[in-house]
Structures are given as C-alpha cells and as structure tokens.
Amino acid sequence: MRLKAWKKFKKSVPFRKAKMKMKQLSGKEPRLKIDIKLDIENYSNWNVVPALLKKGDIIYSFGICDDIGFELDVIKKNVNIFAFDPTPYSVNWIKKQKLPASFHFYPWAASATDGNFYLYPRLKKKGEKSTIMYTSHKEAGAGDDGVKVEAFSLRSMADKLGHNEINVLKMDIEGAEYEIIDNLLKTNFRPRMLLVEFHHRFRGIGSDKTDRAVNALHRADYLIASVSLSNREVCFVHKTAVA
C-alpha cells in the first residue's frame, strides 16, 4: 500500500512542481515564468489561448508523427491547418488517415535554409534506435543511417503555399525548434501565437539553449502565456495580439 501511495504521490501536481523547482535551481531546467495571464484551453495536450484563434487563420504545424489531435481540435475553429513532417513513419501514417478539407499535409522539414539534409533516429533509453521519431540533432550512437529529406525555410514554405502571413505556429520538431525560432525572427512573420515544445533535455542541447531562445522571443515582443508541468511545452503570444 505504501508503494502504491508513493507512486501516486510522485504523479501529483505538487510533487511534480517541487521536483521541477529543484531541477531549475540546479540548472537542469530553464526558469520559465508566465508573463501574461489569459484564458487558456487545452487542445490535445497543447495549451492555447482560444480568443486568439480567428476564422480563416493560417496555422502551421511542424512535426506531427502519428498524433493530429491538436490539429483536429483547432480545425473546429474554422481555421486552415498546414502540417509538415518529413519522417517516413509520419508520411506513411498520414496517407491512411481520413482528413478534413482544411487539413493540408506536406512532407517537408522546416529549416533555416532550403535544401536537403539528414534526419537521424532518436535513441531510446536503452540505446535502441527509434523507427518512429527522428531528429536533425544527431545523438551519439545514432550511426549514419539517417534519412535524406527536403527542407525549406519558413519564408520559402509560405511563398510556395502563397501565404502572406502565418497566424499560429506550432513546433514539435525534436530539437530543431531553436533553428526555426532564429529563422522566424529574421523574417517579417510574427504569428500572434507560438506553441513550442523545447527539447533541452536532449543530450548536447541543455537548458541554456532554451533560455537564449526564450530571451530572443521576449526581445521580439513575445510573452509567455502558459508553461506545461513538464516545463517543455510553452505558449507564447505576441504583444500586438493582446494589446
């Protein structure tokens, strides 16, 4: 009974918050804080400011794997989803799905520059290579069996698709988010909402890289509206959208 109680306590919100605080104090996790309090709704494990979703919005979603719960939730707001994922598993999986007309999929990787590059399989805890998850951040032991994918910058993607603006940008791209944030801030695109899963837990990345990315977004007038309990999924809103 004591073991079951302990396991249950470890999953509780107070315990998880305390554990995260210790990791932040030790420098293992970035100290992410809410900048602005807004009404939040959870769409398939992503916290969103629903008031910032407008009919006809253009939403880019980088990285879907085999989970489009968020995208299908958001589509109910009469928006247009443009999803991107170049991994073989995701490309094959999406072909088997019955998708609404406002869901558009492209097997492209997001990058700072146009061209081709390699994605490498993620390593599981025991060192086995994943057949599902890939990353541009090559981990030690991943070997050289990456997959060659077609990549485009944010500007090039928008030009190819005929978009003058991007209203919402979601990123779950296994460590490539830092490069994309840098690229975004060099363009004139300022999505009113950014949803980012940071991967500072990956070997070779670390919390400092997330701190730098968040600071850069702050300088570009982005505010943190929500941070998940895992300290990884962050919802940013642009000041001009909430003024």
MILODO-518244 format. One record per residue (C-alpha): residue in one letter; residue number from 1; x, y, z. Coordinates in steps of 0.02 Angstrom, whole numbers. Each point is the difference from the previous one (the first is absolute). Example, Ala and Ser with C-alpha at 12.3 -4.5 7.8 and 13.67 -1.06 7.14 Angstrom:
% residues 2
[pt 'A'; 1; [615; -225; 390]],
[pt 'S'; 2; [69; 172; -33]],
//
This chain:
% residues 243
[pt 'M'; 1; [0; 0; 0]],
[pt 'R'; 2; [142; 120; 43]],
[pt 'L'; 3; [81; -32; -169]],
[pt 'K'; 4; [-162; 36; -92]],
[pt 'A'; 5; [-27; 159; 102]],
[pt 'W'; 6; [177; 57; -40]],
[pt 'K'; 7; [-21; -32; -185]],
[pt 'K'; 8; [-164; 96; 2]],
[pt 'F'; 9; [82; 145; 94]],
[pt 'K'; 10; [143; 7; -127]],
[pt 'K'; 11; [-129; 32; -136]],
[pt 'S'; 12; [-87; 138; 97]],
[pt 'V'; 13; [10; 181; -54]],
[pt 'P'; 14; [83; 63; 162]],
[pt 'F'; 15; [137; -132; -11]],
[pt 'R'; 16; [32; 34; -184]],
[pt 'K'; 17; [10; 187; 32]],
[pt 'A'; 18; [121; -25; 145]],
[pt 'K'; 19; [107; -117; -103]],
[pt 'M'; 20; [4; 124; -144]],
[pt 'K'; 21; [50; 140; 119]],
[pt 'M'; 22; [149; -102; 58]],
[pt 'K'; 23; [52; -32; -180]],
[pt 'Q'; 24; [-12; 186; -37]],
[pt 'L'; 25; [105; 43; 152]],
[pt 'S'; 26; [132; -124; -58]],
[pt 'G'; 27; [1; 71; -176]],
[pt 'K'; 28; [-67; -157; -83]],
[pt 'E'; 29; [-161; 88; -49]],
[pt 'P'; 30; [-26; 180; -59]],
[pt 'R'; 31; [-98; 116; 114]],
[pt 'L'; 32; [-152; 36; -106]],
[pt 'K'; 33; [-129; 118; 73]],
[pt 'I'; 34; [-172; 59; -53]],
[pt 'D'; 35; [7; 179; -68]],
[pt 'I'; 36; [-185; 28; -30]],
[pt 'K'; 37; [-157; -81; 70]],
[pt 'L'; 38; [-126; -47; -133]],
[pt 'D'; 39; [-141; -126; -14]],
[pt 'I'; 40; [77; -166; -52]],
[pt 'E'; 41; [-77; -157; -75]],
[pt 'N'; 42; [86; -167; -25]],
[pt 'Y'; 43; [-7; -71; -176]],
[pt 'S'; 44; [71; -176; 3]],
[pt 'N'; 45; [136; 42; 127]],
[pt 'W'; 46; [41; 171; -74]],
[pt 'N'; 47; [-54; 153; 98]],
[pt 'V'; 48; [-76; 130; -114]],
[pt 'V'; 49; [-76; 174; 18]],
[pt 'P'; 50; [-165; -33; -91]],
[pt 'A'; 51; [-41; 185; -17]],
[pt 'L'; 52; [149; 15; -119]],
[pt 'L'; 53; [-69; -127; -123]],
[pt 'K'; 54; [-94; 87; -140]],
[pt 'K'; 55; [-107; -71; -140]],
[pt 'G'; 56; [107; -29; -154]],
[pt 'D'; 57; [165; 5; 94]],
[pt 'I'; 58; [154; -78; -79]],
[pt 'I'; 59; [79; -122; 124]],
[pt 'Y'; 60; [166; -85; -32]],
[pt 'S'; 61; [35; -158; 99]],
[pt 'F'; 62; [179; -65; -6]],
[pt 'G'; 63; [14; -181; 55]],
[pt 'I'; 64; [-151; -114; 17]],
[pt 'C'; 65; [67; -180; 7]],
[pt 'D'; 66; [-162; -101; 22]],
[pt 'D'; 67; [-97; 123; 107]],
[pt 'I'; 68; [-110; 133; -81]],
[pt 'G'; 69; [-114; 24; 149]],
[pt 'F'; 70; [51; 181; 18]],
[pt 'E'; 71; [-26; 36; -183]],
[pt 'L'; 72; [-173; -81; -3]],
[pt 'D'; 73; [-49; 95; 158]],
[pt 'V'; 74; [54; 167; -73]],
[pt 'I'; 75; [-86; -31; -167]],
[pt 'K'; 76; [-165; 12; 94]],
[pt 'K'; 77; [37; 186; 11]],
[pt 'N'; 78; [-17; 12; -190]],
[pt 'V'; 79; [186; 23; -31]],
[pt 'N'; 80; [116; -71; -132]],
[pt 'I'; 81; [133; -123; 58]],
[pt 'F'; 82; [162; -23; -96]],
[pt 'A'; 83; [94; -146; 78]],
[pt 'F'; 84; [180; -46; -39]],
[pt 'D'; 85; [97; -157; 42]],
[pt 'P'; 86; [131; -83; -112]],
[pt 'T'; 87; [30; -158; 103]],
[pt 'P'; 88; [-41; -161; -94]],
[pt 'Y'; 89; [-111; -65; 139]],
[pt 'S'; 90; [-106; 158; 4]],
[pt 'V'; 91; [-14; 12; -190]],
[pt 'N'; 92; [-64; -179; -9]],
[pt 'W'; 93; [-116; 23; 149]],
[pt 'I'; 94; [-82; 158; -66]],
[pt 'K'; 95; [-42; -85; -165]],
[pt 'K'; 96; [-115; -120; 95]],
[pt 'Q'; 97; [-98; 137; 87]],
[pt 'K'; 98; [-165; 76; -53]],
[pt 'L'; 99; [31; 187; 14]],
[pt 'P'; 100; [-115; 152; -12]],
[pt 'A'; 101; [18; 115; -150]],
[pt 'S'; 102; [81; 135; 106]],
[pt 'F'; 103; [143; -118; 50]],
[pt 'H'; 104; [149; 11; -118]],
[pt 'F'; 105; [155; -109; 18]],
[pt 'Y'; 106; [174; 21; -74]],
[pt 'P'; 107; [148; -117; 25]],
[pt 'W'; 108; [122; 144; 25]],
[pt 'A'; 109; [122; 36; 140]],
[pt 'A'; 110; [11; 175; 74]],
[pt 'S'; 111; [174; 72; -11]],
[pt 'A'; 112; [95; 165; -1]],
[pt 'T'; 113; [47; -28; -182]],
[pt 'D'; 114; [-72; -92; -150]],
[pt 'G'; 115; [75; -164; -55]],
[pt 'N'; 116; [19; -179; 55]],
[pt 'F'; 117; [66; -65; 165]],
[pt 'Y'; 118; [-3; -157; 106]],
[pt 'L'; 119; [-110; -47; 145]],
[pt 'Y'; 120; [63; -132; 122]],
[pt 'P'; 121; [-99; -123; 107]],
[pt 'R'; 122; [-26; 49; 181]],
[pt 'L'; 123; [82; -114; 126]],
[pt 'K'; 124; [-108; -82; 132]],
[pt 'K'; 125; [54; -10; 182]],
[pt 'K'; 126; [84; -169; -27]],
[pt 'G'; 127; [91; 62; -155]],
[pt 'E'; 128; [-116; -78; -129]],
[pt 'K'; 129; [-37; 102; -156]],
[pt 'S'; 130; [-178; 60; -21]],
[pt 'T'; 131; [-90; -43; -161]],
[pt 'I'; 132; [-124; 141; 29]],
[pt 'M'; 133; [87; 152; 73]],
[pt 'Y'; 134; [138; 90; -95]],
[pt 'T'; 135; [103; 155; 37]],
[pt 'S'; 136; [123; 112; -92]],
[pt 'H'; 137; [99; 1; 162]],
[pt 'K'; 138; [106; -155; -22]],
[pt 'E'; 139; [23; -92; 164]],
[pt 'A'; 140; [156; -98; 41]],
[pt 'G'; 141; [-32; -180; -51]],
[pt 'A'; 142; [-130; 42; -132]],
[pt 'G'; 143; [117; -60; -138]],
[pt 'D'; 144; [-5; 61; -179]],
[pt 'D'; 145; [-166; -74; -55]],
[pt 'G'; 146; [-92; 166; -11]],
[pt 'V'; 147; [-135; 38; -128]],
[pt 'K'; 148; [22; 137; -130]],
[pt 'V'; 149; [-145; 125; 3]],
[pt 'E'; 150; [-51; 156; -94]],
[pt 'A'; 151; [10; 157; 106]],
[pt 'F'; 152; [-60; 179; -18]],
[pt 'S'; 153; [13; 159; 101]],
[pt 'L'; 154; [-158; 76; 72]],
[pt 'R'; 155; [4; 136; -132]],
[pt 'S'; 156; [18; -126; -141]],
[pt 'M'; 157; [-143; -106; 67]],
[pt 'A'; 158; [-115; 150; 7]],
[pt 'D'; 159; [50; 55; -175]],
[pt 'K'; 160; [-30; -174; -71]],
[pt 'L'; 161; [-171; -7; 81]],
[pt 'G'; 162; [-47; 179; -41]],
[pt 'H'; 163; [-14; 62; 179]],
[pt 'N'; 164; [36; 180; 47]],
[pt 'E'; 165; [-16; -35; 185]],
[pt 'I'; 166; [-1; -142; 126]],
[pt 'N'; 167; [-120; 26; 143]],
[pt 'V'; 168; [50; -145; 112]],
[pt 'L'; 169; [158; -106; -2]],
[pt 'K'; 170; [17; -163; 96]],
[pt 'M'; 171; [166; -92; 14]],
[pt 'D'; 172; [38; -174; 64]],
[pt 'I'; 173; [155; -37; -102]],
[pt 'E'; 174; [121; -93; 114]],
[pt 'G'; 175; [130; 134; 30]],
[pt 'A'; 176; [-13; 96; -164]],
[pt 'E'; 177; [-111; 133; 80]],
[pt 'Y'; 178; [149; 109; 47]],
[pt 'E'; 179; [54; 19; -180]],
[pt 'I'; 180; [-179; 36; -55]],
[pt 'I'; 181; [-24; 133; 134]],
[pt 'D'; 182; [159; 87; -59]],
[pt 'N'; 183; [-62; -12; -179]],
[pt 'L'; 184; [-174; 64; 46]],
[pt 'L'; 185; [70; 155; 85]],
[pt 'K'; 186; [98; 44; -158]],
[pt 'T'; 187; [-162; 9; -100]],
[pt 'N'; 188; [-144; 123; 11]],
[pt 'F'; 189; [-116; -140; 59]],
[pt 'R'; 190; [-65; 25; 175]],
[pt 'P'; 191; [-131; -134; 35]],
[pt 'R'; 192; [-117; 60; 136]],
[pt 'M'; 193; [27; -166; 90]],
[pt 'L'; 194; [150; -118; 9]],
[pt 'L'; 195; [-14; -174; 75]],
[pt 'V'; 196; [171; -77; 29]],
[pt 'E'; 197; [60; -161; 77]],
[pt 'F'; 198; [178; 31; 54]],
[pt 'H'; 199; [121; -147; 1]],
[pt 'H'; 200; [135; 61; 120]],
[pt 'R'; 201; [-5; -174; 79]],
[pt 'F'; 202; [89; -71; -153]],
[pt 'R'; 203; [183; -37; 20]],
[pt 'G'; 204; [104; 138; -76]],
[pt 'I'; 205; [-135; 135; 14]],
[pt 'G'; 206; [-28; 51; 181]],
[pt 'S'; 207; [-104; 132; 89]],
[pt 'D'; 208; [110; 147; -52]],
[pt 'K'; 209; [-56; -21; -180]],
[pt 'T'; 210; [-182; 12; 51]],
[pt 'D'; 211; [39; 153; 107]],
[pt 'R'; 212; [80; 86; -150]],
[pt 'A'; 213; [-148; -41; -112]],
[pt 'V'; 214; [-125; 64; 127]],
[pt 'N'; 215; [101; 160; 25]],
[pt 'A'; 216; [4; 28; -188]],
[pt 'L'; 217; [-189; -20; -9]],
[pt 'H'; 218; [-22; 121; 144]],
[pt 'R'; 219; [103; 129; -93]],
[pt 'A'; 220; [-116; -26; -149]],
[pt 'D'; 221; [-150; 43; 112]],
[pt 'Y'; 222; [-59; -177; 36]],
[pt 'L'; 223; [-73; -37; 171]],
[pt 'I'; 224; [-19; -168; 87]],
[pt 'A'; 225; [-183; -40; 31]],
[pt 'S'; 226; [20; -181; 55]],
[pt 'V'; 227; [134; -125; 51]],
[pt 'S'; 228; [-39; -186; 19]],
[pt 'L'; 229; [41; -97; 158]],
[pt 'S'; 230; [142; -83; -95]],
[pt 'N'; 231; [75; 173; -34]],
[pt 'R'; 232; [12; -45; -184]],
[pt 'E'; 233; [-159; 56; -88]],
[pt 'V'; 234; [-15; 189; -2]],
[pt 'C'; 235; [-135; 114; -70]],
[pt 'F'; 236; [62; 171; -56]],
[pt 'V'; 237; [-110; 144; -56]],
[pt 'H'; 238; [55; 157; -89]],
[pt 'K'; 239; [-29; 164; 90]],
[pt 'T'; 240; [-94; 73; -147]],
[pt 'A'; 241; [-129; -140; 11]],
[pt 'V'; 242; [-45; 37; 181]],
[pt 'A'; 243; [20; 189; 6]],
//
